[in-house]
Amino acid sequence: MSQNIRNIAPTTVWNHFADLNAVPRPSKKEERIIQFMVDFGKKLQLETIVDKVGNVIIKKRATCGMENRKAIVMQSHLDMVHQKNATTNFDFNTEGIKMVVDGDWVKAEGTTLGADNGLGVAAIMGVLSSTDIPHPAIEALFTIDEETGMTGAMGLEGGILQGEILLNLDTEEDDEIGIGCAGGVDVTATKSYQEEKIGENVAGYAIAVTGLNGGHSGMDIIKGLGNANKIMNRLLFGGYRKYGLRIAEINGGSLRNAIPRESFAKVIVDNAHQVSFLLETETLINKIKEEFSTIEPNLSIDIQEVETPKKVMEITVQEKFIKAIYAALNGVYRMSADVDGLVETSNNIAKVIVKQGAIKVGCLTRSSSESNKWDLANSLRSCFELADFKVEFSGTYPGWLPNMNASILKTLKSCYINLFNEQPKVAACHAGLECGILGQNYPEMEMISFGPSIKGAHSPDERAQISSTQKFWQLLKEVLQNIPEKE
């Protein structure tokens, strides 16, 4: 890690972030980061609680003169998305993130940075450890497993928190105030198949789709970025329809909430069709690259002859599988009729695995409308069930409905205008924030979301803007000093 990071202003935020990033913190494996936060709270001699699912709550009394203000909950999640470039040698379970400064940005060496939501956590730590920042009574809530199911927020029981206002520090544009978000549901299609032994006079090929931008499957879905699973399926479809291509293996995508950047397949083609297959595939590759040349300039599609696989998927299953992936919607399903430019409903075909007689397709369907969320989920279910897949819904969570009359919204807007002499954007986002879930057990709690500018979240291109973090920290301190009085 570059020592320069600890010298960046605000030093308290970047030092806490550096300490945080030294601790491995993959989703569902948060034991070490939970203990790290417990030790942090106890070292400050603050009341520190770990609830039954692993969320950490650290309480700090109001500073002198702020006792009559509404108590607040400051909230961020402890886990981070683990993504790395194919050429990066890195173990997320044992290594700390290697960070570097690049101009006005902090990024990692070939991996995700963890600024989502580590900068929010670090900012809260900065407030908790401060001796000169005025603030009302604080309950700092550090949730677990936000990225792979939001089980921390779901497991937080009602009655534990007493705060009247929640500040969620998990927004990724510094000029935006979040007042609503999308809900989601995981749609998983599975099927077993018989493997068939191949005959003679065939050649094996490895196809690799790499170099895509990837990104957040909610916030970035509107950009029309390439989906490696969809691109791979176009290649397989063309090869099968014209030249009888057979599939041995597919490994595409990774996390449900990340637009897939890479997909790898092993296939076979009869020797008699090799030349035509390669020419036709190269033509299709060039067309796909041309389609994505503006938005995905680093897209690479490579096909190489390899040792011939010993077994392939049975042909009737293969045909239905390829057609199902082709038919399944990926991308924006419906735009909001009420908020200009906001995606209402979308789907990300996040992961496609074919290996040793088993197929698994994982999707994340998002929507700020519960009815449209289930409409799209049932559309996907129908698509895969027609291909004889078993389909399961899991991990469903609600959206967060905006409250334009919330006192904290008025406070945050006023602070932003006074500090920066411009109007902030007030918007809902097409991502899963924990506010919607927390609001189920705390329906009277006002909620707001804001944070520094972070680009490329959920991908190895993730980077946090230094000047924006300074702006965010200034705004956070101003908001804390202007929390409304108790009624």
N, C-alpha and C positions, 0 to 999 in steps of 0.2 A: 504493500500500500504506500502511495506517495505521502510523505510526511507533510507535504504542502497542504493537504486537505485539512489538517488540524489547525492550520493558520488562517483559513478562510473565515471571513465574517459572515454571519455571527458565529464566533468560535464555539460558543456553548452548544449550538445546534450541531455543527459539523463534528465536534469532538464526541458528542453523544452518538451521532450517527456512525462514526468510525468504530466506537466501542461496540455498538450494536452489530455492525457488519462483521466483526471479528468472531461472532457466535453463529454457528450454523443454525438455520431456522426454517427448514422446509416444512410445508404444511403437513399436519398430522404427526410431525416429529418435533414438537416444540418444547420438549422437556428441558433442554439446555437454556433456551431463551426465557422460559418461565422462571427458572431458577435465577437467571441473570436479573430479571426484573424484581424478583423478590429480594435478592441481595441489595439491589439498588435502593428500593424503598426502605429497607431496614437500616441501611447505612445512613440514610437521611433521618432516621428515627421517626418515620411516618407510619401510620397505621397501614398495614399491607395485608391483603386478603387474597387467597386463591380459591375460587369457587369450585363446585364439584366437577366442572368440565375442563377447568384449567385457565379460565380467564383470570387476569390479575387486576386487582383494584387497589389503588394507592390513594389515600385521603390526606388532604392538606387543609388546614384551617385558613380562614380568610385573613388577609393582612390587616393591620390596624386601620380602622376607619372604613373597612369594606364589609363589615359584619352584617349590614342591613341590605346587602345586595342578594339577588337570587343565587342560590347555589347552582354550580354548573358541573356538568360531566364533560370531560375532555376525552375523546375516544379515537383510537387508531388500532390497527391490527398488527400482531407480532410476526405472522408468517409472511413469506415472500414466494413469488413464483420462481421456480428453478428452470432456467433455459440457458443453453450454451450453444455456441457454434460447433459444428461437427468436428472441426479441427482443434478445438480447445480441449486441453487435458486438465480437467478440474473435477474434484469430488465435492459436491455440495454438502455431503453428510459430515465431512471432516475439515474442510477448509473454510477460512474466512474470505469474504469477497475482496478481490484485488482491485482497488480503485485508483483512478488516475484523473488528473485535471487536464482538460482540453479547452483552453480559452475560457469561455464563460460557462463551461459545463463540467460536471463530474460524471464519469462513466466507469464501467468495469472492463476488465481485460477479457473480452470474449464471452461474458456471461451477463445475465440480468444483474442490475445494480442493487435492487432492494429498496430503492427510494419509494416505491409503492409497497408498503406504506411506512417504510422506515424513517423517512423524514418527518412524518407526522408523529411517530413515536418519539423521535429525538427532540422535536419541539416541545412535546409534553414533558419530557424529562428535563428540558431546559427550564421550564416553568417550575417544576417541582423542586429542582435543585437551586433555584434562584433565591437571593436574599433581598433583591431590590426591585422586583416586579410587583406592583399592586394587583391584587386579584381577590375575588370573592372566594367562598369555600369551594374546594375542588374535590371531585372524585375522578381520578384518572382511571379510565377503563381501557385495558389492553386485552383485546379479544384474540382468540386463537382461530386457526383454520378458516380464515375468511376466503382464501383463494380456492379451496377445493370443497366447499360445501357450506360455509358460514355456520358451522356447527357451534362455534363459540357464542355467537350472537343468539343462535337458536336455543342454546342451553342456559343462557343467563336468565335466572328466575326473577319474577316480579318482586318488588319490595326490598331488594338489595340496595338499589340506588335511591337516593333521596333528592338528587338534583332536579331542578325545574327546567333547565336548558341544556341541550346536548350540542357540543361543538365537535362535529366529525371532521377530522383533518385528513381527508382522503380524496380530495378533488385535485385534478392535475392541470388546471389552468389558473394562473394567479389573478386573472381579472374576472373570474367567474365565482358566483355564489350559488351553491347547489341547494335546491329546495325540493327535489324529487328524484326518483330513480326507477329503474326497471326491476321487475321480479324475474325469476328464471326457473327453469326445470331441466334436468338432465334427461335426455332421451337416448337410451342405449338399445341397440339392435344386435342380437347374437344369433348364431346358427352354427351347428356342427355339420361336417361334410365328410364323405369318404375320400381318402386320397387314392388317386389312380397312378399305377406305375406307368411310366412312359415307355414307348417303343424305341426302336432304333431310328437312325437317320433324322435326328433332331438336334438343334443347337440351343444352348442356354444364353440368356442375355440378362444383364442387370441394368435397370433403368433408375436414374436418380434425378429427382426434381429438387433443386436446392437454390439458395440465394434470394429467396423471397423475403419481404420485409417482416412478415408476421405482424404481431401486435395484439392489442387488447381486443377480444372478440365482441366487446360491446362498444367501446368508445371509437374503435377504428373500423367497425363493420361498414359504416357509411362510405368509406373511401374506395370501395371496390377493389381492395387488394387481392392479389392472387391467393387462392387456397390450394396448397400442394396436393391435397387429396382429390380435389376436383380436377386439377390439371392431369394428375396421374391417371385418373379414370378415363379421361379423353383419349389418352395414349393407348390404354388397355382396350378400350371399346373399339377403336379403329383397327388395332392389330388383330383383335378377335374376329370382328365382322368380315374382314377382307382376307386374313391369312391364317385363321384358326389358332391364334396365340392362346397359350394355356398359362394359367397363373400358378406359380409355386408358393410365393410368399409376397406379402405386402407389409410394410411398416411405415405408416404415415402419420405425422402429427405427434403431439404429446399431451399437453394439458387441455382440458375442456374449455378453459377461458382464454386460450391463446389461438389466434389464427395460425393454422399450420404452415410452417416455413419450409418443411422438407418432407419428402416421401420417397421411399425406396422399394423397388419391386424386383423379383426374380421371375422370369418367364421362359417359356420355350416356344420355338417355332420350327416347323418342318424345314429340313435342309433345302427342299425344293423352292421354298418361299423366301429364303433368307435375303436375297438381293432386293427383291421387290418390297419386302417388309421394311428393310432398312431405308430404302429410298423414300417410301411412303411416309415412314415415321419421321424422317428428317424434314420432309416437306411440312408435316403437321407441326413439328417442333418450331420451325421457322415462323409459321403462321401464329402460333401461340405467343412466341416471343415478340412478334410484331404487335399483337393485340395489347400486350402488357408493357411495351417499350417505354411508355411515358411514366407509368406508376411503379413498374418493377424492372428497372434497368439492369439489375444484377441477377435476374432470373437465369438459372443454368439448368438445362435439361440434357443429360448425358446418357448414352446407351452404349454399353460395351459387352462384347462376347465374353462369357465366363464358363466355368465348369458347368456342365448340364445338370440341373436339379434331378433328383431321383424320382420325385413324386409331384403330382399337380392336383389341383382341385377338380372334383368331378364336374363334367362339362355342363350338366343341367343346372347345378348350383351356381357355377361360374356365370352363366348367362343371366340368371336372375339377379345375382349380386351386382354385376356391372350395370345392369339396367336400373336397379334400385338406387345406386349411388348417383347415376346420371339424373334420375327423376327427383331425388330428394333436394329440397330447396336449401341453398346456401346463400346467405347474404340478407339483404333487407326484404322483409315481407310486407310491411306497411309503415308509412310515415305518419307521424302524429297529425291529426286534423286540427289540434288546438295550439300546438307550439311549433312555430315555423322552424324548419330545419332539423327537427328532432325525430330520430328513428323511434317508432313505437314498438315494432315487433321484428325480430330477426332470428336467424338460426346460423350456427357455426358447426359445420361438419368437422369436428376437431380431431378425431383419431380414427384411423382405419387399420386394423390388424388382421392379417390372414396368415395363419401358421399352424401346421400340424393338425389339420382337421377342424379348426375352429376359426370363426369369423366374429369380430367384434367391431361395431361402428358406434362411436360416441359423439353425441351432439349436445350443444347447449343452446336451448331456446330461451330468448329473452323477450319481455314485453312489459310496458307500463300499464297495460290493460290485461287483467286476469283472464277475461273471456277470450281475447285474441291470443294470449299465451297458450291456452289450451286448444284453441282452434288450430294453431300451427303445429303444436305437439301432436294432435290427433291426425293432422295431415301427414306428418312424418311417420306416425304409427301405421297409418293405412298404406303408405308407400312400401314400407318394409314388410308388413304382414302379407301384402300381396306377393312378395317374393319369398314367403314362407319363413320369415325371421320371427323370433320371439322378441317382443319389444317391452321394455320396462321404463317407467317414469320414476325418477328419484330426485332427492335433493331440492325439492321445490321450495321456493321462498317468495314472499310477497314484495311488491313494489312499495314505494314511499310516495304518498299523495302530497302535493304541495299545499302549504298554508301561507297564502300571500299576506295574511294579517298577523303573522307571528311577530312578537316584539323583538326577537333577536334578529329577524330579517331587517327591520327598520334600523336597529342599532348597527348592524354590520354595514349596511349601505351608507349610513351617515359617517361611520368611521372611515370607510374607503374613500368617499368623496372628499372628506376633510384632509386626508393624508395625501391623496394622489390627484385631486382636482379633476376627476373624471367619474363617469357613471360606471359601476361594475355591471357585468352581465348577470342577470338573474335567470337561472335556467334549471330544468331537469336534465338528467343525463341518461344515456342508454347503457348503464352499467349497474351492477349489483352492489349497492352500498348497504351497510348493515343497518342503516336508519329504519328501513321498512320493517325489518325483523324486530329490532329493539322496540319499535313503536307498538308492537302487539302487546307486550307486557307493560309498557309505559305510554299509554295512549294520550296522557295529558302533557307529556314532556314536549316542549318545543325543540325542534331540531334544525340544524343548519350545517352545511358542509363547505369547506374551503381549504385551499392548500397552495403549494408552490407549483410552478410549471415543471412537468415531467413529460418527456417524450419517449415514445417507443416502449412503454410499459409492457411487461410480459414477454419481452424479446431481448436478445443480447445487445440490441441497439439502445436499450433503456439509458436515459441520461437525465440528470437533474440540473436545472439552470441555477447558477450561483447568484446572479443578480435577482432572480425571482425569489429565491429562498430568503434573501435579505428583505425583500418587499413583504413576503408572507410573514416573517418574524415581526416586522414592524406593525403589520396589521393585527396580528394575534395579540400583541401586547396592548395595543390601543383598544381592542375589543374587550379584553379582560378588565381594563380600567373603566369601561363604560357599560358594563352589564347593568340592566335595570334593577331598581330597588324592589324589595319584596312587597307584595300587595297586601 
